[in-house]
Amino acid sequence: MAGANDGTSRLRPNLLITGTPGTGKSTTAAALAEATNLKYICIGDLVKEKNLHDGWDSQFKCHIINEDLVCDELEDVMQGGGNIVDYHGCDFFPERWFDRVVVLQTENSLLYDRLTKRGYSGIKLSNNLECEMYQVLLEEAKKSYLASKVIPLQSNTIEDITQNVASLTDWITAWRP
Ligand SMILES: Nc1ncnc2c1ncn2[C@@H]1O[C@H](COP(=O)(O)OP(=O)(O)O)[C@@H](O)[C@H]1O
């Protein structure tokens, strides 16, 4: 049934930009937000700012996200529509939040360079490269959202980013509740 919770009443769409770390989520999401005036929400930053975590994982050198706290924090914002959410995971958000789920993908040699430049090494580096090789985020997105909402996009070059932002901007502009 159509209603306030399922996206039919949002004036502007919500998008999720997901993918393995280093595939270009924040670069793409920030450029898309600027092009469309949608709000950019980086879950990693939000978790840090609002303490939506259960401490620090010293092996993977990242906060242990508290998914329930994140969902509670964002519920009202997401119901309002017009958000671009950036996170390297997608299965814990309510499905009804998103009108499009973009999965960015990068060739492994390019991703290796980006992640080592960022200081990733050891198990953190190998886990992320494996995650990309086995298309873990794409599979997670397909399991969690309607197939028609899930859009894999290549993110190997700057031209890819330009093209992805342009096509997503067109989709956002044409979107109707
Ligand atoms: N499609 C791309 N082409 C070239 N460089 C890219 C591309 N996507 C990302 N990068 C670079 O890779 C690094 C990681 O990008 P970032 O947007 O932070 O990824 P993520 O948010 O997925 O971790 C940045 O230095 C960025 O400039």
PDBQT file of the ligand as one rigid body, heavy atoms in Angstrom, charges set to zero:
ROOT
HETATM    1  N1  LIG A 201      36.736   6.627 -10.736  1.00  0.00    +0.000 N 
HETATM    2  C1  LIG A 201      37.875   7.082 -10.185  1.00  0.00    +0.000 A 
HETATM    3  N2  LIG A 201      38.918   7.428 -10.987  1.00  0.00    +0.000 NA
HETATM    4  C2  LIG A 201      40.069   7.870 -10.457  1.00  0.00    +0.000 A 
HETATM    5  N3  LIG A 201      40.304   8.033  -9.137  1.00  0.00    +0.000 NA
HETATM    6  C3  LIG A 201      39.296   7.721  -8.289  1.00  0.00    +0.000 A 
HETATM    7  C4  LIG A 201      38.054   7.238  -8.777  1.00  0.00    +0.000 A 
HETATM    8  N4  LIG A 201      37.247   7.017  -7.729  1.00  0.00    +0.000 NA
HETATM    9  C5  LIG A 201      37.953   7.352  -6.641  1.00  0.00    +0.000 A 
HETATM   10  N5  LIG A 201      39.188   7.776  -6.971  1.00  0.00    +0.000 N 
HETATM   11  C6  LIG A 201      40.233   8.182  -6.025  1.00  0.00    +0.000 C 
HETATM   12  O1  LIG A 201      40.393   7.117  -5.123  1.00  0.00    +0.000 OA
HETATM   13  C7  LIG A 201      40.502   7.592  -3.786  1.00  0.00    +0.000 C 
HETATM   14  C8  LIG A 201      39.363   7.010  -2.955  1.00  0.00    +0.000 C 
HETATM   15  O2  LIG A 201      38.127   7.604  -3.388  1.00  0.00    +0.000 OA
HETATM   16  P1  LIG A 201      36.916   7.804  -2.384  1.00  0.00    +0.000 P 
HETATM   17  O3  LIG A 201      35.879   8.605  -3.090  1.00  0.00    +0.000 OA
HETATM   18  O4  LIG A 201      37.404   8.325  -1.061  1.00  0.00    +0.000 OA
HETATM   19  O5  LIG A 201      36.423   6.302  -2.215  1.00  0.00    +0.000 OA
HETATM   20  P2  LIG A 201      35.436   5.665  -1.112  1.00  0.00    +0.000 P 
HETATM   21  O6  LIG A 201      34.559   6.774  -0.593  1.00  0.00    +0.000 OA
HETATM   22  O7  LIG A 201      34.666   4.626  -1.875  1.00  0.00    +0.000 OA
HETATM   23  O8  LIG A 201      36.305   5.058  -0.064  1.00  0.00    +0.000 OA
HETATM   24  C9  LIG A 201      40.491   9.114  -3.874  1.00  0.00    +0.000 C 
HETATM   25  O9  LIG A 201      41.813   9.568  -3.903  1.00  0.00    +0.000 OA
HETATM   26  C10 LIG A 201      39.808   9.383  -5.208  1.00  0.00    +0.000 C 
HETATM   27  O10 LIG A 201      40.250  10.576  -5.784  1.00  0.00    +0.000 OA
ENDROOT
TORSDOF 0
